[in-house]
Amino acid sequence: MTVDTIISRLLSDHGRTYAEQAGITLRDKPAPLYRLLVLTVLCSIRIKADTATTAARELFRAGLRTPRVMADSDWQDRVDALGRAHYVRYDESTATALGDGAQLVLDRWHGDLRRMREQADGDLDALRDLLREVPRIGPVGADIFCREAQAVWPQLRPFFDDRACGTAKDLGLPHTPRGLGSLVPPKDHARLAAALVRVSLSKDAVKELQTV
């Protein structure tokens, strides 16, 4: 199977970003960027991605779509929204983290994560460090945010984390960010990164792509 065929299959079968799955129309604007941060917090524990994206949808459906509204919301309302998504075991601690994180975004960046990007001043490691100041977000969470945000923050491209690069290696693809970035137009970097992560979570998908 040629590299072009594998890439085509990855994008067509697995190339839905997690932001899209969570109902986020990602733009370089404060509200959708904050919603991506919320999704990142939800994905930053050992829980199925489908559960995390469903939880994000429930929070947004409850109106918790900006840091001001999240910070001002009742803790129990956040717990209830997470519970409706079966985001169990971590619902109470995550509700607390979301409230504290929203307040941090307001205090540090006036509710606008573009200010965080500007503070990092083009330094990816600095941006990751700033993201890790948000409650619940660790190294993996910082990578999740950057992987998705590159769709609207071109300066992050090409961003492919260790998981994506590892899957690419298993599939016989270039397995560095620059190598992977050369395979698709920049606008598709986020989709390819998401596809590689999705495939990494499915042994069957890896086998199918290896044998086609």
C-alpha positions as CSV (number, residue, x, y, z in Angstrom):
1,M,0.0,0.0,0.0
2,T,1.4,3.4,-0.9
3,V,1.8,6.3,1.5
4,D,-0.8,8.3,-0.5
5,T,-3.3,5.4,0.0
6,I,-2.7,5.2,3.7
7,I,-3.0,9.0,4.1
8,S,-6.2,9.0,2.1
9,R,-7.7,6.2,4.2
10,L,-6.6,7.9,7.4
11,L,-8.3,11.2,6.5
12,S,-11.5,9.7,5.1
13,D,-12.1,7.0,7.8
14,H,-10.5,8.6,10.9
15,G,-9.9,12.3,10.2
16,R,-12.5,13.8,12.4
17,T,-11.0,16.1,15.0
18,Y,-12.0,15.7,18.6
19,A,-13.2,19.4,18.6
20,E,-15.6,18.6,15.8
21,Q,-16.8,15.5,17.6
22,A,-17.5,17.7,20.6
23,G,-19.6,20.1,18.5
24,I,-17.0,22.9,18.5
25,T,-16.7,25.0,15.4
26,L,-13.1,25.9,16.0
27,R,-12.1,29.5,15.1
28,D,-9.4,31.9,16.4
29,K,-11.9,33.6,18.7
30,P,-12.2,33.6,22.5
31,A,-15.3,31.4,22.9
32,P,-14.4,28.5,20.7
33,L,-10.8,28.4,21.9
34,Y,-12.1,28.3,25.5
35,R,-14.4,25.4,24.6
36,L,-11.4,23.6,23.2
37,L,-9.7,24.1,26.5
38,V,-12.7,22.6,28.3
39,L,-12.5,19.6,26.0
40,T,-8.8,19.3,26.8
41,V,-9.5,19.3,30.5
42,L,-12.1,16.5,30.0
43,C,-9.7,14.5,27.9
44,S,-6.8,14.8,30.4
45,I,-7.7,11.9,32.5
46,R,-7.9,8.2,31.7
47,I,-11.3,8.1,30.2
48,K,-12.7,7.2,26.8
49,A,-12.5,10.0,24.2
50,D,-16.2,9.4,23.3
51,T,-17.1,10.0,26.9
52,A,-15.1,13.2,27.1
53,T,-16.6,14.6,23.9
54,T,-20.1,13.7,25.1
55,A,-19.4,15.5,28.4
56,A,-18.2,18.6,26.5
57,R,-21.4,18.6,24.6
58,E,-23.5,18.4,27.8
59,L,-21.6,21.3,29.4
60,F,-22.1,23.4,26.3
61,R,-25.7,22.4,26.0
62,A,-26.1,23.7,29.6
63,G,-24.8,27.0,28.5
64,L,-21.3,26.7,29.9
65,R,-19.6,28.0,26.8
66,T,-17.4,30.9,28.0
67,P,-15.0,31.2,31.0
68,R,-17.2,33.9,32.6
69,V,-20.3,31.7,32.5
70,M,-18.3,28.6,33.7
71,A,-16.7,30.5,36.6
72,D,-20.1,31.9,37.7
73,S,-22.0,28.6,37.3
74,D,-23.1,26.5,40.2
75,W,-20.7,23.6,41.0
76,Q,-23.6,21.1,41.2
77,D,-24.8,22.2,37.7
78,R,-21.4,21.3,36.3
79,V,-21.5,17.9,38.2
80,D,-25.0,17.2,36.8
81,A,-23.9,18.0,33.2
82,L,-20.9,15.6,33.5
83,G,-23.2,13.0,35.1
84,R,-25.5,13.1,32.1
85,A,-22.6,12.1,29.9
86,H,-21.7,9.2,32.3
87,Y,-18.4,11.0,33.1
88,V,-18.2,9.0,36.3
89,R,-15.7,8.8,39.1
90,Y,-14.2,12.1,38.1
91,D,-17.3,14.3,37.9
92,E,-16.9,16.2,41.1
93,S,-13.1,16.8,40.9
94,T,-13.5,17.8,37.2
95,A,-16.4,20.2,38.1
96,T,-14.0,21.9,40.5
97,A,-11.2,22.0,38.0
98,L,-13.4,23.5,35.4
99,G,-14.5,26.3,37.7
100,D,-11.0,27.0,38.9
101,G,-9.6,26.9,35.3
102,A,-12.2,29.3,34.1
103,Q,-11.3,31.8,36.8
104,L,-7.6,31.4,35.9
105,V,-8.4,32.1,32.2
106,L,-10.2,35.2,33.3
107,D,-7.6,36.4,35.7
108,R,-4.5,35.7,33.5
109,W,-5.8,36.3,30.0
110,H,-9.0,38.2,30.4
111,G,-11.0,35.3,29.0
112,D,-9.0,35.2,25.7
113,L,-6.6,32.4,25.1
114,R,-5.1,34.3,22.2
115,R,-3.4,36.3,25.0
116,M,-1.9,33.1,26.3
117,R,-0.5,32.4,22.8
118,E,0.9,35.9,22.6
119,Q,2.5,35.5,26.0
120,A,4.3,32.3,24.7
121,D,5.7,34.5,21.9
122,G,6.1,31.7,19.4
123,D,7.8,29.3,21.9
124,L,6.0,26.0,21.8
125,D,7.5,24.8,25.1
126,A,6.4,28.1,26.8
127,L,2.9,27.6,25.4
128,R,2.8,24.0,26.8
129,D,3.9,25.3,30.2
130,L,1.2,27.9,30.2
131,L,-1.4,25.3,29.4
132,R,-0.2,23.2,32.2
133,E,-1.1,26.0,34.7
134,V,-4.7,25.2,34.0
135,P,-6.0,22.7,36.6
136,R,-6.1,19.1,35.4
137,I,-4.0,19.7,32.2
138,G,-0.7,17.9,32.2
139,P,1.8,17.2,29.4
140,V,-0.6,15.0,27.5
141,G,-3.4,17.5,27.8
142,A,-1.1,20.3,26.6
143,D,-0.4,18.2,23.5
144,I,-4.1,17.6,23.0
145,F,-4.8,21.3,23.0
146,C,-1.9,22.1,20.6
147,R,-2.8,19.2,18.3
148,E,-6.3,20.5,17.8
149,A,-5.6,24.2,18.0
150,Q,-3.2,24.0,15.1
151,A,-6.3,24.0,12.9
152,V,-6.6,27.8,13.7
153,W,-3.2,28.6,15.0
154,P,-0.9,28.1,12.0
155,Q,2.2,28.9,14.0
156,L,1.8,25.5,15.8
157,R,2.0,23.5,12.5
158,P,3.0,20.8,12.0
159,F,2.1,19.5,15.5
160,F,2.1,15.7,15.8
161,D,2.6,14.4,19.4
162,D,4.4,11.2,20.4
163,R,1.3,9.1,20.1
164,A,0.6,10.3,16.6
165,C,4.2,9.8,15.5
166,G,4.3,6.4,17.1
167,T,1.3,5.3,15.1
168,A,2.8,6.7,11.9
169,K,5.9,4.6,12.5
170,D,3.8,1.5,12.9
171,L,2.1,2.3,9.6
172,G,5.4,2.8,7.8
173,L,4.9,6.5,7.4
174,P,7.4,9.3,8.1
175,H,7.2,9.6,11.9
176,T,8.5,13.1,12.7
177,P,6.3,16.2,12.8
178,R,8.0,17.7,9.8
179,G,7.8,14.4,7.9
180,L,4.1,14.0,8.6
181,G,3.4,17.6,7.9
182,S,4.8,17.2,4.4
183,L,2.2,14.6,3.5
184,V,-0.9,16.8,3.6
185,P,-1.7,20.5,3.1
186,P,-1.2,22.5,6.3
187,K,-5.0,22.9,6.7
188,D,-5.2,19.1,7.2
189,H,-2.5,18.8,9.8
190,A,-5.0,18.7,12.7
191,R,-7.1,16.1,10.9
192,L,-4.2,13.9,10.2
193,A,-3.0,14.2,13.8
194,A,-6.4,13.3,15.1
195,A,-6.7,10.4,12.7
196,L,-3.4,8.9,13.8
197,V,-4.5,9.2,17.5
198,R,-7.8,7.6,16.7
199,V,-6.1,4.7,15.0
200,S,-3.7,4.3,17.9
201,L,-6.7,3.6,20.1
202,S,-7.9,0.8,17.8
203,K,-5.8,-2.3,17.2
204,D,-8.2,-3.3,14.4
205,A,-7.7,0.0,12.6
206,V,-4.0,-0.4,12.7
207,K,-4.2,-3.9,11.3
208,E,-6.6,-2.9,8.6
209,L,-4.3,-0.1,7.4
210,Q,-1.3,-2.3,7.6
211,T,-2.9,-4.9,5.3
212,V,-4.8,-2.9,2.7
